[in-house]
């Protein structure tokens, strides 16, 4: 029986020293007769906060799923701390809120505890130490008083913070947040960025898929501009050039603010196929 469970839950991959946390080389993924990602290569060191931007259908969600090991690339390679993504328990993928069944009868604390499942293994109940981690995570995101609330009773910002708490309980070193700011008002967005500041202090690497270029430029160490291909990756002032933005968004560009330094985007040019 023990050997059977060991096969179901293989040992987590060991991080190899002196390797990038994320190392993607010539990554391509094809489905439904089209290339969702095409020839992407980049490396990420630990502790960075990176905004991943691009139009709808650019492959942002697809890229996150490949990094998390949910999707297998058609070609190229993905390494997480020197190993394949599927055996790493250090990766937390937080999907878009629209993809969650908020009517499911589960409490906030139960969802956060789900972050401990891969550490616990099959057929093991949470230990007091696991619940302590879960409650600590809820405290970090400001939801300690809502632990027993049904998840559908939370506001949009609270729901997003709950998923970040789940990633904290998982003790994730790499968080992939897919459109966490969508539909949130300004105070809720500010609360998310306060938590991201805390994650940075903990040396957690965070990739955030988003559409707001102004926030990306103001709040992130680096930005990644994507439209199935990697158009630019680096400091915002190096990536958000008129040429790069025109390449990513085509004719869907509208200037805002003084001068020609920054552009806003009408992001309705294509469907979200990823």
C-alpha positions in Angstrom: 0.0 0.0 0.0 2.8 2.4 0.9 4.5 1.7 -2.4 1.3 2.3 -4.3 0.7 5.7 -2.6 4.4 6.6 -3.3 3.7 6.1 -7.0 0.6 8.3 -6.9 2.5 11.1 -5.1 6.1 11.1 -6.4 8.7 13.0 -4.4 8.8 16.7 -5.1 11.6 17.9 -7.3 14.6 19.2 -5.6 15.8 22.7 -6.6 19.1 22.7 -8.3 21.4 25.5 -7.0 22.7 28.3 -9.3 19.8 27.8 -11.8 17.1 30.3 -12.8 13.8 29.8 -11.0 12.1 29.8 -14.4 14.0 28.8 -17.6 11.9 28.7 -20.8 13.6 27.9 -24.1 12.0 28.1 -27.6 8.6 27.2 -26.1 5.8 26.7 -28.6 2.3 25.3 -28.1 -0.2 24.5 -30.7 -3.9 23.6 -30.3 -7.1 24.0 -32.3 -5.0 24.4 -35.4 -3.2 27.5 -34.3 -0.1 28.5 -32.4 -1.0 29.7 -28.9 2.6 30.3 -28.1 5.4 30.5 -30.6 9.2 30.3 -29.9 9.2 32.0 -26.5 12.5 32.1 -24.5 13.2 33.8 -21.2 14.7 33.3 -17.7 13.5 34.6 -14.3 15.5 34.7 -11.1 13.9 34.4 -7.7 12.2 37.3 -5.9 11.0 39.3 -9.0 7.6 40.8 -9.5 6.7 40.7 -13.2 3.6 41.9 -15.1 2.6 39.9 -18.1 0.7 42.0 -20.6 -0.8 41.6 -24.0 -4.1 41.7 -25.8 -6.9 39.1 -25.2 -5.9 35.8 -26.8 -2.2 36.6 -26.6 -1.4 33.4 -24.7 -1.0 34.8 -21.1 -3.1 32.2 -19.5 -1.6 29.5 -21.7 1.9 30.5 -20.6 0.9 30.3 -17.0 -0.6 26.8 -17.4 2.6 25.6 -19.1 4.8 27.0 -16.3 2.5 25.3 -13.8 2.6 22.0 -15.6 -1.1 22.0 -16.5 -0.3 22.1 -20.2 2.5 20.3 -22.1 4.2 22.4 -24.8 4.3 21.2 -28.4 8.1 21.9 -28.5 10.7 23.6 -26.4 11.5 23.2 -22.7 10.3 24.5 -19.4 12.5 24.2 -16.3 11.6 25.2 -12.8 14.7 25.5 -10.6 16.4 23.0 -12.9 13.6 20.4 -13.1 10.3 19.9 -15.0 7.3 21.8 -13.7 5.0 18.8 -13.0 6.9 17.7 -9.9 7.3 21.0 -8.2 5.1 21.9 -5.3 6.5 25.4 -5.1 4.3 26.7 -7.9 0.9 28.2 -7.2 -1.4 29.0 -10.2 -4.3 31.2 -9.3 -6.8 31.1 -12.2 -9.3 33.8 -13.2 -12.2 34.3 -10.8 -14.7 33.8 -13.6 -13.6 30.1 -13.9 -14.5 29.3 -10.2 -17.9 27.8 -9.0 -18.6 30.3 -6.2 -21.7 28.4 -5.2 -19.7 25.4 -4.1 -20.4 24.8 -0.3 -16.9 25.3 1.0 -15.5 27.8 3.5 -12.6 30.3 3.1 -10.5 28.3 5.5 -11.2 25.1 3.6 -10.0 26.7 0.3 -6.8 27.9 2.0 -6.2 24.5 3.4 -6.3 23.1 -0.1 -2.9 24.7 -0.5 -1.5 22.1 1.9 -2.8 19.0 0.0 0.4 18.2 -1.9 2.5 18.5 1.2 0.0 16.3 3.2 -0.4 13.6 0.6 -3.4 11.3 0.1 -5.5 10.0 3.0 -3.9 12.4 5.6 -5.9 14.9 7.6 -4.5 18.3 8.2 -2.3 18.6 11.3 -2.5 21.4 13.8 0.7 22.8 12.2 -1.1 22.9 8.8 -4.1 24.8 10.2 -1.7 27.2 11.8 -0.1 27.9 8.4 -3.5 28.4 6.9 -4.6 30.8 9.6 -1.3 32.7 9.3 -1.9 33.0 5.6 -5.4 34.4 6.2 -4.0 36.9 8.6 -1.4 38.1 6.0 -4.2 38.8 3.5 -6.6 40.3 6.0 -9.2 37.6 6.0 -8.7 36.1 9.4 -12.2 37.1 10.5 -13.8 35.5 7.5 -12.3 32.0 7.8 -15.7 30.3 8.1 -17.5 32.4 5.5 -18.8 30.5 2.4 -16.6 31.6 -0.6 -19.5 33.0 -2.6 -20.3 35.5 0.1 -16.9 37.3 -0.4 -16.4 40.4 -2.5 -14.3 40.1 -5.6 -11.2 41.5 -3.8 -11.7 39.2 -0.9 -12.0 36.2 -3.2 -8.7 37.1 -4.8 -7.0 37.6 -1.5 -8.3 34.1 -0.4 -6.5 32.5 -3.4 -3.3 34.3 -2.5 -3.7 33.0 1.0 -4.0 29.5 -0.4 -0.8 30.0 -2.3 0.9 31.3 0.9 -0.3 28.2 2.8 1.2 26.1 0.0 4.5 27.8 0.8 4.8 28.6 -2.9 8.0 30.2 -4.1 6.5 31.1 -7.5 2.9 32.5 -7.9 1.1 32.9 -11.2 -1.8 35.2 -10.8 -4.1 35.3 -13.8 -6.0 38.6 -14.1 -6.3 39.1 -10.4 -7.2 42.8 -10.8 -10.1 42.4 -13.2 -13.3 43.8 -11.9 -11.8 45.2 -8.7 -12.3 48.8 -7.5 -9.3 50.9 -6.7 -9.2 50.1 -2.9 -9.4 46.4 -3.7 -6.5 46.7 -6.2 -4.5 48.7 -3.6 -5.1 45.9 -1.1 -3.7 43.3 -3.6 -0.6 45.4 -4.2 0.0 45.7 -0.4 0.0 41.9 -0.3 2.3 41.7 -3.3 4.7 44.0 -1.4 4.6 41.5 1.4 5.3 38.6 -1.0 8.3 40.5 -2.4 9.6 40.9 1.2 9.3 37.2 1.5 11.3 36.7 -1.7 8.3 35.1 -3.5 8.5 35.4 -7.3 5.1 36.7 -8.7 3.9 36.8 -12.3 0.7 38.7 -12.8 -1.3 38.6 -16.1 -3.0 42.0 -16.6 -4.1 44.6 -19.1 -3.4 47.9 -17.4 -0.1 49.2 -18.8 0.1 52.2 -16.4 -0.2 49.9 -13.4 2.3 47.5 -14.9 4.8 50.3 -15.4 4.3 51.8 -12.0 4.0 48.7 -9.8 6.3 46.0 -11.3 10.1 45.4 -11.4 9.8 44.1 -15.0 7.2 43.7 -17.7 6.7 41.0 -20.3 4.9 42.0 -23.5 3.3 39.0 -25.2 1.2 38.3 -28.3 1.8 34.6 -28.9 5.5 35.6 -29.3 7.6 37.4 -26.8 7.8 41.0 -28.0 9.7 42.4 -25.0 10.9 41.6 -21.5 12.6 43.9 -19.2 12.2 47.3 -17.6 8.9 49.1 -18.5 10.6 52.0 -20.2 12.5 49.5 -22.4 9.5 47.4 -23.3 6.6 49.8 -23.6 7.9 51.6 -26.6 5.6 52.7 -29.4 7.1 50.1 -31.8 6.7 47.2 -29.3 3.1 48.2 -28.4 2.2 48.6 -32.1 3.6 45.1 -32.7 1.6 43.7 -29.8 -1.7 45.5 -30.3 -1.8 46.4 -34.0 -4.0 49.5 -34.6 -5.8 49.3 -31.3 -3.7 52.0 -29.7 -4.9 55.2 -28.1 -2.7 57.8 -26.5 -3.4 59.2 -23.0 -1.5 61.5 -20.7 0.9 64.3 -21.7 3.3 63.7 -24.5 3.9 60.4 -26.2 5.3 58.5 -23.3 2.5 56.1 -22.6 -0.3 54.5 -24.5 -3.7 53.1 -23.5 -5.1 50.2 -25.4 -8.5 49.2 -26.7 -8.3 45.5 -25.9 -11.1 44.1 -28.0 -9.2 43.0 -31.0 -9.5 39.3 -30.5 -11.1 36.6 -28.4 -9.4 35.1 -25.3 -8.5 31.8 -26.8 -6.0 30.7 -24.0 
